[in-house]
Amino acid sequence: MRTSRIRTAALATVTAALALGLTACGGGDGDSKASGGEKTAATAQSRTASGGDGKGGTEQTNSAPDKAAAGSEEVATKGARAGAQQCVGDEMLVTAVHRFAGQQGDHLLVTASNQGSKPCWVTSYPAVRLGDDRLELPHSKKDNPGGDKRITLQPGGKVYSAVNLFDYGSHHQTAQSLAIALRGADGHESPYYSVVMKGQKQQFSWNEADVLNWNTEKPYDF
């Protein structure tokens, strides 16, 4: 009888151990499945961050309209230039400043600004008459090439030219006013109009003088 009880107790102990082992194995399978789920979520998150399938790709796509907008602005600017008319005296403010008076590089800096509400263009060099002299000044032979191009001025935009003055000290002419006319693409001049003189030394003298092409940068700006 004692032997039977010992065997029964031993069998019960083995059965309980076996059950515990199976339970432990089952728990291991659950942890494995959960771990696999976390790995899947992490993989998906990694793809999202890299822009493969999530937000990264969406944000990159959203940057395209910015480029399209920039392109539209560029097209609009080109369209405005293409539709611009020639600048005329009514919409232009032209001023002149006597620079380097009596020195090497003596000249009149001419500034023209678009006071109108629409773009307009200028080309070549301005036709210039000094003082009461009715003779039109020639174009400078030392000028840079490219005077046949049109320069488009947006409202408020400016262009520059210069009247080079060569004073040899005797038999010269003296004035403190000038008039200019804008040229068309065919070289013909518009009506002349007076230029507003600025600065302290408005009087100037010359034996010879010539004119530079319009430019978006100031000549002799040193």
C-alpha positions as CSV (number, residue, x, y, z in Angstrom):
1,M,0.0,0.0,0.0
2,R,2.8,2.4,0.8
3,T,4.4,1.6,-2.6
4,S,1.2,2.4,-4.4
5,R,0.8,5.7,-2.7
6,I,4.4,6.7,-3.5
7,R,3.9,5.8,-7.2
8,T,0.7,7.8,-7.3
9,A,2.3,10.8,-5.7
10,A,5.2,10.6,-8.1
11,L,2.9,10.3,-11.0
12,A,0.9,13.4,-9.8
13,T,4.2,15.3,-9.5
14,V,5.3,14.4,-13.0
15,T,1.9,15.3,-14.4
16,A,2.0,18.7,-12.6
17,A,5.5,19.4,-13.9
18,L,4.4,18.5,-17.4
19,A,1.4,20.8,-17.2
20,L,3.7,23.7,-16.0
21,G,6.1,23.0,-18.9
22,L,3.3,23.2,-21.4
23,T,2.0,26.4,-19.9
24,A,5.4,27.9,-20.1
25,C,5.7,26.9,-23.7
26,G,2.3,28.5,-24.4
27,G,3.5,31.8,-22.8
28,G,6.6,31.7,-25.0
29,D,4.4,31.5,-28.1
30,G,2.4,34.5,-27.0
31,D,5.5,36.6,-26.4
32,S,6.8,35.6,-29.8
33,K,3.6,36.7,-31.5
34,A,3.7,40.1,-29.6
35,S,7.3,40.6,-30.5
36,G,6.5,39.9,-34.1
37,G,3.8,42.5,-34.0
38,E,6.1,45.1,-32.6
39,K,8.6,44.3,-35.3
40,T,5.9,44.7,-38.0
41,A,4.8,48.1,-36.5
42,A,8.4,49.2,-36.3
43,T,9.0,48.2,-39.9
44,A,5.9,50.2,-41.0
45,Q,7.0,53.2,-38.9
46,S,10.5,53.0,-40.4
47,R,9.0,53.0,-43.9
48,T,6.8,55.9,-43.1
49,A,9.8,57.9,-41.7
50,S,11.9,57.1,-44.8
51,G,9.1,58.5,-47.1
52,G,8.4,55.2,-48.7
53,D,4.8,54.9,-47.9
54,G,3.9,57.6,-45.3
55,K,4.3,61.2,-44.4
56,G,7.7,61.6,-45.8
57,G,6.4,60.9,-49.3
58,T,3.4,63.2,-48.8
59,E,5.5,66.2,-47.7
60,Q,7.8,65.7,-50.7
61,T,4.8,65.7,-53.0
62,N,3.5,68.9,-51.4
63,S,6.7,70.7,-52.3
64,A,5.8,70.4,-56.0
65,P,3.2,73.2,-55.9
66,D,5.8,75.6,-54.5
67,K,7.9,74.9,-57.6
68,A,4.9,75.3,-59.8
69,A,4.1,78.6,-58.2
70,A,7.6,79.8,-58.7
71,G,7.3,78.8,-62.4
72,S,4.0,80.6,-62.7
73,E,5.6,83.8,-61.3
74,E,8.5,83.5,-63.8
75,V,6.0,83.0,-66.6
76,A,4.0,86.0,-65.4
77,T,7.1,88.1,-65.3
78,K,8.1,87.1,-68.8
79,G,4.5,87.8,-70.0
80,A,4.7,91.2,-68.4
81,R,7.9,91.9,-70.2
82,A,6.6,90.7,-73.5
83,G,3.5,92.9,-73.1
84,A,5.5,96.0,-72.1
85,Q,5.3,99.1,-74.2
86,Q,8.1,101.6,-74.9
87,C,8.6,104.1,-72.1
88,V,7.4,107.6,-72.9
89,G,8.1,111.0,-71.3
90,D,4.8,111.2,-69.5
91,E,5.6,108.2,-67.3
92,M,9.3,108.8,-66.8
93,L,11.2,111.0,-64.3
94,V,14.7,111.8,-65.6
95,T,17.3,113.5,-63.4
96,A,20.9,114.4,-63.9
97,V,23.8,114.9,-61.4
98,H,27.1,116.5,-62.3
99,R,29.9,114.3,-61.0
100,F,33.6,114.7,-60.8
101,A,33.3,118.3,-61.9
102,G,36.6,119.6,-63.3
103,Q,38.3,116.3,-62.8
104,Q,39.1,113.3,-64.9
105,G,35.9,111.4,-65.5
106,D,33.8,114.5,-65.5
107,H,30.3,113.5,-66.5
108,L,26.5,113.9,-66.0
109,L,24.9,110.9,-64.4
110,V,21.5,110.5,-66.0
111,T,18.8,108.5,-64.1
112,A,15.5,107.5,-65.6
113,S,12.8,105.9,-63.4
114,N,9.4,104.5,-64.4
115,Q,6.7,106.5,-62.6
116,G,3.9,104.7,-64.3
117,S,1.8,101.7,-63.2
118,K,2.9,99.3,-65.9
119,P,6.2,98.0,-67.1
120,C,7.9,99.8,-70.1
121,W,11.2,99.4,-71.9
122,V,14.1,101.6,-73.1
123,T,16.8,100.8,-75.5
124,S,20.0,102.2,-77.0
125,Y,21.2,105.5,-75.6
126,P,19.2,108.7,-75.0
127,A,19.3,111.5,-77.4
128,V,20.9,114.4,-75.5
129,R,21.1,118.2,-76.1
130,L,23.2,120.3,-73.7
131,G,22.0,123.8,-72.7
132,D,20.9,125.8,-75.7
133,D,22.9,123.8,-78.1
134,R,20.6,122.2,-80.7
135,L,23.2,119.6,-81.7
136,E,22.5,116.0,-80.6
137,L,25.4,114.4,-78.8
138,P,27.0,111.3,-80.4
139,H,27.2,107.8,-78.9
140,S,30.4,107.1,-77.1
141,K,32.8,105.0,-79.1
142,K,34.2,103.5,-75.9
143,D,30.8,102.2,-74.7
144,N,30.2,98.6,-74.0
145,P,28.3,96.6,-76.7
146,G,24.7,95.6,-76.2
147,G,22.9,98.9,-76.7
148,D,20.3,97.3,-79.0
149,K,18.8,95.3,-76.2
150,R,15.6,96.3,-74.5
151,I,15.7,97.0,-70.8
152,T,12.3,96.5,-69.1
153,L,11.5,98.8,-66.2
154,Q,9.0,97.6,-63.7
155,P,7.0,100.4,-61.9
156,G,9.6,102.3,-59.8
157,G,12.5,100.7,-61.8
158,K,15.5,102.7,-62.8
159,V,18.1,102.8,-65.6
160,Y,21.2,104.9,-66.0
161,S,23.2,106.6,-68.7
162,A,26.0,109.2,-68.6
163,V,27.0,112.2,-70.6
164,N,30.8,112.3,-70.8
165,L,32.2,115.8,-70.7
166,F,35.6,116.7,-72.2
167,D,36.7,120.3,-71.2
168,Y,40.0,121.4,-72.7
169,G,40.0,124.7,-70.8
170,S,39.3,127.2,-73.6
171,H,36.7,127.8,-76.2
172,H,34.3,125.6,-74.3
173,Q,30.6,125.9,-73.8
174,T,28.9,126.2,-70.4
175,A,25.4,125.2,-69.4
176,Q,23.4,124.0,-66.4
177,S,20.5,122.3,-68.2
178,L,20.0,119.5,-70.7
179,A,17.2,117.8,-72.6
180,I,16.8,114.2,-73.6
181,A,14.6,112.1,-75.9
182,L,14.1,108.4,-75.7
183,R,14.8,106.2,-78.8
184,G,12.6,103.5,-80.2
185,A,13.8,100.1,-81.4
186,D,14.1,101.7,-84.9
187,G,16.4,104.4,-83.6
188,H,13.8,107.2,-84.0
189,E,13.5,109.7,-81.2
190,S,10.5,110.7,-79.2
191,P,10.0,114.4,-78.3
192,Y,12.6,116.0,-76.2
193,Y,11.9,117.1,-72.6
194,S,13.9,118.8,-69.9
195,V,15.9,117.0,-67.3
196,V,15.8,117.9,-63.6
197,M,19.3,118.9,-62.5
198,K,20.3,117.9,-59.0
199,G,23.4,118.3,-56.8
200,Q,25.4,121.4,-55.8
201,K,27.5,121.8,-59.0
202,Q,24.8,122.0,-61.6
203,Q,26.9,124.1,-64.1
204,F,29.1,122.2,-66.4
205,S,31.4,122.9,-69.3
206,W,32.5,121.0,-72.4
207,N,34.4,121.1,-75.6
208,E,33.2,117.7,-76.6
209,A,30.7,115.3,-75.1
210,D,29.2,111.9,-75.9
211,V,26.6,109.5,-74.4
212,L,26.5,106.0,-73.0
213,N,23.9,103.4,-73.5
214,W,21.2,102.8,-70.9
215,N,22.2,100.4,-68.2
216,T,20.8,98.9,-65.0
217,E,24.0,99.8,-63.2
218,K,25.5,103.2,-62.6
219,P,28.4,104.0,-64.9
220,Y,31.6,105.2,-63.2
221,D,30.3,104.0,-59.9
222,F,33.5,104.2,-57.9
